Amino acid sequence: MASTVINQFDQLGLLVIIIGMMSIVVSDKDIGMLTFILTRKVSLGEYLMGKWIGQAAIVAGAVATGILVAGLGVYYIWCLFMVTLTLLMGYLLSRSSGVAVVSLFVLIFLKVATALGSGFQIMNPAHLTNHAVHIMISGSALPHFMTTVAVTLLLIVVFLFLSHFYLSRKELPAS
Protein backbone atom coordinates (compact mmCIF):
# COMPACT_ATOMS: atom_id res chain seq x y z
CA MET A 1 0.00 0.00 0.00
CA ALA A 2 2.83 2.35 0.88
CA SER A 3 4.52 1.70 -2.45
CA THR A 4 1.22 2.39 -4.21
CA VAL A 5 0.93 5.71 -2.38
CA ILE A 6 4.55 6.59 -3.10
CA ASN A 7 4.55 5.53 -6.74
CA GLN A 8 1.09 5.77 -8.27
CA PHE A 9 -0.89 8.11 -6.02
CA ASP A 10 2.04 10.46 -5.59
CA GLN A 11 2.51 10.77 -9.34
CA LEU A 12 -1.21 11.12 -9.94
CA GLY A 13 -1.46 13.65 -7.13
CA LEU A 14 1.43 15.57 -8.63
CA LEU A 15 -0.37 15.81 -11.96
CA VAL A 16 -3.70 16.76 -10.40
CA ILE A 17 -2.14 19.49 -8.24
CA ILE A 18 -0.17 20.95 -11.13
CA ILE A 19 -3.11 20.89 -13.54
CA GLY A 20 -5.41 22.35 -10.90
CA MET A 21 -3.03 25.16 -10.01
CA MET A 22 -1.34 25.91 -13.33
CA SER A 23 -3.50 28.87 -14.25
CA ILE A 24 -4.31 30.37 -10.86
CA VAL A 25 -1.65 33.10 -10.98
CA VAL A 26 -1.22 33.10 -14.78
CA SER A 27 -4.88 33.96 -15.32
CA ASP A 28 -4.66 36.72 -12.69
CA LYS A 29 -1.69 38.19 -14.59
CA ASP A 30 -3.25 37.75 -18.04
CA ILE A 31 -6.55 39.45 -17.28
CA GLY A 32 -4.98 42.18 -15.18
CA MET A 33 -6.42 40.99 -11.88
CA LEU A 34 -2.97 40.80 -10.26
CA THR A 35 -2.29 44.45 -11.09
CA PHE A 36 -5.77 45.44 -9.91
CA ILE A 37 -5.33 43.57 -6.59
CA LEU A 38 -1.87 45.01 -5.98
CA THR A 39 -3.09 48.59 -6.59
CA ARG A 40 -5.40 48.15 -3.61
CA LYS A 41 -4.14 47.84 -0.04
CA VAL A 42 -2.87 44.30 -0.64
CA SER A 43 0.85 43.59 -0.54
CA LEU A 44 2.53 41.09 -2.84
CA GLY A 45 3.26 38.93 0.22
CA GLU A 46 -0.41 38.94 1.23
CA TYR A 47 -1.44 38.04 -2.31
CA LEU A 48 1.08 35.17 -2.48
CA MET A 49 0.15 33.87 1.00
CA GLY A 50 -3.54 34.09 0.14
CA LYS A 51 -3.01 31.95 -2.96
CA TRP A 52 -0.74 29.56 -1.06
CA ILE A 53 -3.11 29.14 1.91
CA GLY A 54 -6.09 28.64 -0.40
CA GLN A 55 -4.36 25.95 -2.43
CA ALA A 56 -2.87 24.31 0.68
CA ALA A 57 -6.38 24.06 2.16
CA ILE A 58 -7.75 22.52 -1.04
CA VAL A 59 -4.93 19.95 -1.18
CA ALA A 60 -5.35 19.13 2.54
CA GLY A 61 -9.07 18.59 2.01
CA ALA A 62 -8.43 16.40 -1.02
CA VAL A 63 -5.86 14.25 0.79
CA ALA A 64 -8.07 13.88 3.88
CA THR A 65 -11.08 13.01 1.72
CA GLY A 66 -9.03 10.50 -0.25
CA ILE A 67 -7.83 8.76 2.91
CA LEU A 68 -11.31 8.77 4.41
CA VAL A 69 -12.87 7.41 1.23
CA ALA A 70 -10.16 4.74 0.97
CA GLY A 71 -10.79 3.69 4.56
CA LEU A 72 -14.54 3.66 4.11
CA GLY A 73 -14.15 1.71 0.88
CA VAL A 74 -12.21 -0.98 2.73
CA TYR A 75 -14.83 -1.06 5.47
CA TYR A 76 -17.51 -1.33 2.78
CA ILE A 77 -15.94 -4.56 1.50
CA TRP A 78 -16.34 -6.00 5.02
CA CYS A 79 -19.98 -4.84 5.01
CA LEU A 80 -20.52 -6.54 1.65
CA PHE A 81 -19.12 -9.73 3.14
CA MET A 82 -21.61 -9.49 6.04
CA VAL A 83 -24.50 -8.93 3.61
CA THR A 84 -23.44 -11.81 1.38
CA LEU A 85 -23.00 -14.22 4.30
CA THR A 86 -26.41 -13.29 5.71
CA LEU A 87 -28.05 -13.76 2.30
CA LEU A 88 -26.41 -17.17 1.95
CA MET A 89 -27.70 -18.16 5.37
CA GLY A 90 -31.15 -16.95 4.34
CA TYR A 91 -31.04 -19.24 1.31
CA LEU A 92 -29.72 -22.23 3.28
CA LEU A 93 -31.86 -21.98 6.41
CA SER A 94 -35.62 -22.03 6.68
CA ARG A 95 -36.10 -19.78 9.72
CA SER A 96 -35.24 -16.11 10.14
CA SER A 97 -34.07 -16.72 13.69
CA GLY A 98 -31.63 -19.35 12.38
CA VAL A 99 -30.31 -16.92 9.79
CA ALA A 100 -29.74 -14.32 12.49
CA VAL A 101 -28.10 -16.70 14.97
CA VAL A 102 -25.77 -18.38 12.48
CA SER A 103 -24.82 -15.12 10.77
CA LEU A 104 -24.18 -13.38 14.10
CA PHE A 105 -22.19 -16.33 15.40
CA VAL A 106 -19.94 -16.45 12.33
CA LEU A 107 -19.44 -12.69 12.17
CA ILE A 108 -18.80 -12.35 15.92
CA PHE A 109 -16.36 -15.28 15.74
CA LEU A 110 -14.47 -13.49 12.96
CA LYS A 111 -14.41 -10.22 14.96
CA VAL A 112 -13.20 -12.02 18.12
CA ALA A 113 -10.49 -13.73 16.08
CA THR A 114 -9.43 -10.27 14.91
CA ALA A 115 -9.24 -9.03 18.51
CA LEU A 116 -7.13 -12.02 19.54
CA GLY A 117 -4.66 -11.44 16.73
CA SER A 118 -3.15 -14.40 14.97
CA GLY A 119 -1.77 -15.52 11.63
CA PHE A 120 -5.40 -16.12 10.63
CA GLN A 121 -5.83 -12.35 10.20
CA ILE A 122 -4.55 -12.46 6.64
CA MET A 123 -7.51 -14.66 5.70
CA ASN A 124 -10.06 -12.98 8.00
CA PRO A 125 -12.57 -10.62 6.35
CA ALA A 126 -13.22 -8.96 9.74
CA HIS A 127 -9.60 -7.77 9.72
CA LEU A 128 -10.63 -5.28 7.03
CA THR A 129 -12.00 -3.05 9.80
CA ASN A 130 -8.48 -2.81 11.24
CA HIS A 131 -7.14 -1.97 7.79
CA ALA A 132 -9.82 0.69 7.32
CA VAL A 133 -9.05 2.34 10.66
CA HIS A 134 -5.31 2.23 9.99
CA ILE A 135 -5.82 3.79 6.55
CA MET A 136 -7.94 6.59 8.03
CA ILE A 137 -5.43 7.27 10.81
CA SER A 138 -2.10 6.83 9.04
CA GLY A 139 -2.94 6.84 5.34
CA SER A 140 -1.56 3.34 4.82
CA ALA A 141 -2.89 -0.16 5.32
CA LEU A 142 -1.51 -2.86 7.56
CA PRO A 143 0.65 -5.68 6.13
CA HIS A 144 -1.11 -8.22 3.90
CA PHE A 145 -3.89 -5.76 3.01
CA MET A 146 -4.29 -6.98 -0.57
CA THR A 147 -4.39 -10.61 0.56
CA THR A 148 -7.18 -9.87 3.03
CA VAL A 149 -9.13 -7.94 0.38
CA ALA A 150 -8.60 -10.73 -2.18
CA VAL A 151 -9.71 -13.44 0.26
CA THR A 152 -12.79 -11.42 1.25
CA LEU A 153 -13.78 -10.73 -2.35
CA LEU A 154 -13.21 -14.39 -3.22
CA LEU A 155 -15.45 -15.44 -0.32
CA ILE A 156 -18.13 -13.02 -1.48
CA VAL A 157 -18.03 -14.54 -4.97
CA VAL A 158 -18.06 -18.09 -3.56
CA PHE A 159 -21.01 -17.25 -1.29
CA LEU A 160 -22.90 -15.73 -4.20
CA PHE A 161 -22.16 -18.79 -6.32
CA LEU A 162 -23.29 -21.13 -3.51
CA SER A 163 -26.47 -19.08 -3.10
CA HIS A 164 -27.20 -19.35 -6.80
CA PHE A 165 -26.32 -23.04 -6.88
CA TYR A 166 -28.50 -23.83 -3.87
CA LEU A 167 -31.49 -21.86 -5.15
CA SER A 168 -31.22 -23.39 -8.62
CA ARG A 169 -31.46 -26.88 -7.08
CA LYS A 170 -34.24 -26.09 -4.62
CA GLU A 171 -37.89 -26.19 -5.56
CA LEU A 172 -39.28 -22.75 -4.87
CA PRO A 173 -42.88 -22.26 -3.70
CA ALA A 174 -45.40 -21.44 -6.40
CA SER A 175 -46.73 -17.88 -6.40
C-alpha positions as CSV (number, residue, x, y, z in Angstrom):
1,M,0.0,0.0,0.0
2,A,2.8,2.4,0.9
3,S,4.5,1.7,-2.4
4,T,1.2,2.4,-4.2
5,V,0.9,5.7,-2.4
6,I,4.6,6.6,-3.1
7,N,4.6,5.5,-6.7
8,Q,1.1,5.8,-8.3
9,F,-0.9,8.1,-6.0
10,D,2.0,10.5,-5.6
11,Q,2.5,10.8,-9.3
12,L,-1.2,11.1,-9.9
13,G,-1.5,13.7,-7.1
14,L,1.4,15.6,-8.6
15,L,-0.4,15.8,-12.0
16,V,-3.7,16.8,-10.4
17,I,-2.1,19.5,-8.2
18,I,-0.2,21.0,-11.1
19,I,-3.1,20.9,-13.5
20,G,-5.4,22.4,-10.9
21,M,-3.0,25.2,-10.0
22,M,-1.3,25.9,-13.3
23,S,-3.5,28.9,-14.2
24,I,-4.3,30.4,-10.9
25,V,-1.6,33.1,-11.0
26,V,-1.2,33.1,-14.8
27,S,-4.9,34.0,-15.3
28,D,-4.7,36.7,-12.7
29,K,-1.7,38.2,-14.6
30,D,-3.3,37.7,-18.0
31,I,-6.6,39.5,-17.3
32,G,-5.0,42.2,-15.2
33,M,-6.4,41.0,-11.9
34,L,-3.0,40.8,-10.3
35,T,-2.3,44.4,-11.1
36,F,-5.8,45.4,-9.9
37,I,-5.3,43.6,-6.6
38,L,-1.9,45.0,-6.0
39,T,-3.1,48.6,-6.6
40,R,-5.4,48.1,-3.6
41,K,-4.1,47.8,0.0
42,V,-2.9,44.3,-0.6
43,S,0.9,43.6,-0.5
44,L,2.5,41.1,-2.8
45,G,3.3,38.9,0.2
46,E,-0.4,38.9,1.2
47,Y,-1.4,38.0,-2.3
48,L,1.1,35.2,-2.5
49,M,0.2,33.9,1.0
50,G,-3.5,34.1,0.1
51,K,-3.0,32.0,-3.0
52,W,-0.7,29.6,-1.1
53,I,-3.1,29.1,1.9
54,G,-6.1,28.6,-0.4
55,Q,-4.4,26.0,-2.4
56,A,-2.9,24.3,0.7
57,A,-6.4,24.1,2.2
58,I,-7.7,22.5,-1.0
59,V,-4.9,19.9,-1.2
60,A,-5.3,19.1,2.5
61,G,-9.1,18.6,2.0
62,A,-8.4,16.4,-1.0
63,V,-5.9,14.3,0.8
64,A,-8.1,13.9,3.9
65,T,-11.1,13.0,1.7
66,G,-9.0,10.5,-0.2
67,I,-7.8,8.8,2.9
68,L,-11.3,8.8,4.4
69,V,-12.9,7.4,1.2
70,A,-10.2,4.7,1.0
71,G,-10.8,3.7,4.6
72,L,-14.5,3.7,4.1
73,G,-14.1,1.7,0.9
74,V,-12.2,-1.0,2.7
75,Y,-14.8,-1.1,5.5
76,Y,-17.5,-1.3,2.8
77,I,-15.9,-4.6,1.5
78,W,-16.3,-6.0,5.0
79,C,-20.0,-4.8,5.0
80,L,-20.5,-6.5,1.6
81,F,-19.1,-9.7,3.1
82,M,-21.6,-9.5,6.0
83,V,-24.5,-8.9,3.6
84,T,-23.4,-11.8,1.4
85,L,-23.0,-14.2,4.3
86,T,-26.4,-13.3,5.7
87,L,-28.1,-13.8,2.3
88,L,-26.4,-17.2,1.9
89,M,-27.7,-18.2,5.4
90,G,-31.1,-17.0,4.3
91,Y,-31.0,-19.2,1.3
92,L,-29.7,-22.2,3.3
93,L,-31.9,-22.0,6.4
94,S,-35.6,-22.0,6.7
95,R,-36.1,-19.8,9.7
96,S,-35.2,-16.1,10.1
97,S,-34.1,-16.7,13.7
98,G,-31.6,-19.3,12.4
99,V,-30.3,-16.9,9.8
100,A,-29.7,-14.3,12.5
101,V,-28.1,-16.7,15.0
102,V,-25.8,-18.4,12.5
103,S,-24.8,-15.1,10.8
104,L,-24.2,-13.4,14.1
105,F,-22.2,-16.3,15.4
106,V,-19.9,-16.5,12.3
107,L,-19.4,-12.7,12.2
108,I,-18.8,-12.3,15.9
109,F,-16.4,-15.3,15.7
110,L,-14.5,-13.5,13.0
111,K,-14.4,-10.2,15.0
112,V,-13.2,-12.0,18.1
113,A,-10.5,-13.7,16.1
114,T,-9.4,-10.3,14.9
115,A,-9.2,-9.0,18.5
116,L,-7.1,-12.0,19.5
117,G,-4.7,-11.4,16.7
118,S,-3.1,-14.4,15.0
119,G,-1.8,-15.5,11.6
120,F,-5.4,-16.1,10.6
121,Q,-5.8,-12.3,10.2
122,I,-4.5,-12.5,6.6
123,M,-7.5,-14.7,5.7
124,N,-10.1,-13.0,8.0
125,P,-12.6,-10.6,6.4
126,A,-13.2,-9.0,9.7
127,H,-9.6,-7.8,9.7
128,L,-10.6,-5.3,7.0
129,T,-12.0,-3.1,9.8
130,N,-8.5,-2.8,11.2
131,H,-7.1,-2.0,7.8
132,A,-9.8,0.7,7.3
133,V,-9.1,2.3,10.7
134,H,-5.3,2.2,10.0
135,I,-5.8,3.8,6.5
136,M,-7.9,6.6,8.0
137,I,-5.4,7.3,10.8
138,S,-2.1,6.8,9.0
139,G,-2.9,6.8,5.3
140,S,-1.6,3.3,4.8
141,A,-2.9,-0.2,5.3
142,L,-1.5,-2.9,7.6
143,P,0.6,-5.7,6.1
144,H,-1.1,-8.2,3.9
145,F,-3.9,-5.8,3.0
146,M,-4.3,-7.0,-0.6
147,T,-4.4,-10.6,0.6
148,T,-7.2,-9.9,3.0
149,V,-9.1,-7.9,0.4
150,A,-8.6,-10.7,-2.2
151,V,-9.7,-13.4,0.3
152,T,-12.8,-11.4,1.3
153,L,-13.8,-10.7,-2.4
154,L,-13.2,-14.4,-3.2
155,L,-15.4,-15.4,-0.3
156,I,-18.1,-13.0,-1.5
157,V,-18.0,-14.5,-5.0
158,V,-18.1,-18.1,-3.6
159,F,-21.0,-17.3,-1.3
160,L,-22.9,-15.7,-4.2
161,F,-22.2,-18.8,-6.3
162,L,-23.3,-21.1,-3.5
163,S,-26.5,-19.1,-3.1
164,H,-27.2,-19.3,-6.8
165,F,-26.3,-23.0,-6.9
166,Y,-28.5,-23.8,-3.9
167,L,-31.5,-21.9,-5.1
168,S,-31.2,-23.4,-8.6
169,R,-31.5,-26.9,-7.1
170,K,-34.2,-26.1,-4.6
171,E,-37.9,-26.2,-5.6
172,L,-39.3,-22.7,-4.9
173,P,-42.9,-22.3,-3.7
174,A,-45.4,-21.4,-6.4
175,S,-46.7,-17.9,-6.4
